[in-house]
Amino acid sequence: MEFFEAVKRRRSVRKYTNSQVPDSVIHKAVDAALLAPNSSNMQTWRIFWVRSQAQRQKLVEACLNQNAAKTAQNLLVFVADPSQWQVAQKAILEKAGPNPQAQIVSYYKKLIPFLYSWRLLAPIKWILYNLMGLIKPTPRKPWSSRDIDEVAIKSCALACENFMLAIAAQEFDTCPMEGFDEPRVARLLKLNCRARVVMVISVGARSPDGIWGEQYRLPKEIVFKEI
Ligand SMILES: Cc1cc2nc3c(=O)[nH]c(=O)nc-3n(C[C@H](O)[C@H](O)[C@H](O)COP(=O)(O)O)c2cc1C
């Protein structure tokens, strides 16, 4: 399907039919999700496809029994887990081989550990960035754990969108959900305490009454400015 057709086809679907979605459709969309741009290529997203009937039932309950979850054959949970930054750091350094470029070494061996760890230095980082910012343009973040979470959540949200568009391009449907009980979802997936559940996404084939009305967006003049 052409890109703009897939963008237009994607709607949040709250009721699905009983039609099965082939596994290959989900895998193809997950592969597209993993191609999303992400901060420093740290790929701190983790995607869980909850396949067991019993676990799915628990997840539906954690999603407040919403129709979009209840009627779906497939539920995937997109998680941002900044504690996993060393997985990609190690892989990228290994891929760079025995004589990596100087920029790769300084970025992934020095800057990334400084940004992602050294948490006790958070107040010092804040002072340092803001003092430097008085003299020249300086990135003021991330200095806190919360900032690092935000970085991971942004990247994960981009993976979510790639995933939903890839499902739409294959003529199936999705609904992104943030209406869930996060500690319950985290317990179900056995997540560590740094991980954040970004979205639960249901996947299926839309029922004729599965879409709530026409798609509405604010007039472009309100949200788009050329300056
Ligand atoms: C981060 C996020 C969370 C959302 N959470 C829910 C949700 O919990 N339940 C639901 O039915 N729809 C949810 N939606 C869907 C939105 O309501 C929907 O995208 C919006 O109304 C626009 O409709 P459209 O997606 O059909 O264009 C969510 C969407 C996003 C992006």
The ligand as an SDF file (V2000), in Angstrom:
LIG
                    3D

 31 33  0  0  0  0  0  0  0  0999 V2000
   -0.6270    7.7440   23.4670 C   0  0  0  0  0  0  0  0  0  0  0  0
   -2.0300    7.3930   23.0690 C   0  0  0  0  0  0  0  0  0  0  0  0
   -2.8740    6.7920   23.9870 C   0  0  0  0  0  0  0  0  0  0  0  0
   -4.1720    6.4340   23.6420 C   0  0  0  0  0  0  0  0  0  0  0  0
   -4.9400    5.7430   24.5450 N   0  0  0  0  0  0  0  0  0  0  0  0
   -6.1410    5.2810   24.1630 C   0  0  0  0  0  0  0  0  0  0  0  0
   -6.8770    4.4360   25.0330 C   0  0  0  0  0  0  0  0  0  0  0  0
   -6.4640    4.1060   26.1350 O   0  0  0  0  0  0  0  0  0  0  0  0
   -8.0650    3.9710   24.5960 N   0  0  0  0  0  0  0  0  0  0  0  0
   -8.5720    4.2720   23.3670 C   0  0  0  0  0  0  0  0  0  0  0  0
   -9.6600    3.7900   23.0370 O   0  0  0  0  0  0  0  0  0  0  0  0
   -7.8770    5.0740   22.5170 N   0  0  0  0  0  0  0  0  0  0  0  0
   -6.6720    5.5590   22.8700 C   0  0  0  0  0  0  0  0  0  0  0  0
   -5.9270    6.3150   22.0010 N   0  0  0  0  0  0  0  0  0  0  0  0
   -6.4560    6.6150   20.6610 C   0  0  0  0  0  0  0  0  0  0  0  0
   -6.8470    8.0780   20.5250 C   0  0  0  0  0  0  0  0  0  0  0  0
   -8.0200    8.3200   21.2340 O   0  0  0  0  0  0  0  0  0  0  0  0
   -6.9820    8.3800   19.0310 C   0  0  0  0  0  0  0  0  0  0  0  0
   -5.7210    8.2430   18.4140 O   0  0  0  0  0  0  0  0  0  0  0  0
   -7.5200    9.7790   18.7570 C   0  0  0  0  0  0  0  0  0  0  0  0
   -8.8150    9.9370   19.2590 O   0  0  0  0  0  0  0  0  0  0  0  0
   -7.5410   10.0920   17.2620 C   0  0  0  0  0  0  0  0  0  0  0  0
   -8.2740    9.1150   16.5400 O   0  0  0  0  0  0  0  0  0  0  0  0
   -7.6170    8.2760   15.3550 P   0  0  0  0  0  0  0  0  0  0  0  0
   -6.4480    7.5090   15.9610 O   0  0  0  0  0  0  0  0  0  0  0  0
   -8.6870    7.3540   14.8540 O   0  0  0  0  0  0  0  0  0  0  0  0
   -7.1160    9.2320   14.3230 O   0  0  0  0  0  0  0  0  0  0  0  0
   -4.6470    6.7100   22.3260 C   0  0  0  0  0  0  0  0  0  0  0  0
   -3.7900    7.3130   21.4170 C   0  0  0  0  0  0  0  0  0  0  0  0
   -2.5010    7.6340   21.7680 C   0  0  0  0  0  0  0  0  0  0  0  0
   -1.5760    8.2280   20.7280 C   0  0  0  0  0  0  0  0  0  0  0  0
  1  2  1  0
  2  3  1  0
  2 30  2  0
  3  4  2  0
  4  5  1  0
  4 28  1  0
  5  6  2  0
  6  7  1  0
  6 13  1  0
  7  8  2  0
  7  9  1  0
  9 10  1  0
 10 11  2  0
 10 12  1  0
 12 13  2  0
 13 14  1  0
 14 15  1  0
 14 28  1  0
 15 16  1  0
 16 17  1  0
 16 18  1  0
 18 19  1  0
 18 20  1  0
 20 21  1  0
 20 22  1  0
 22 23  1  0
 23 24  1  0
 24 25  2  0
 24 26  1  0
 24 27  1  0
 28 29  2  0
 29 30  1  0
 30 31  1  0
M  END
$$$$
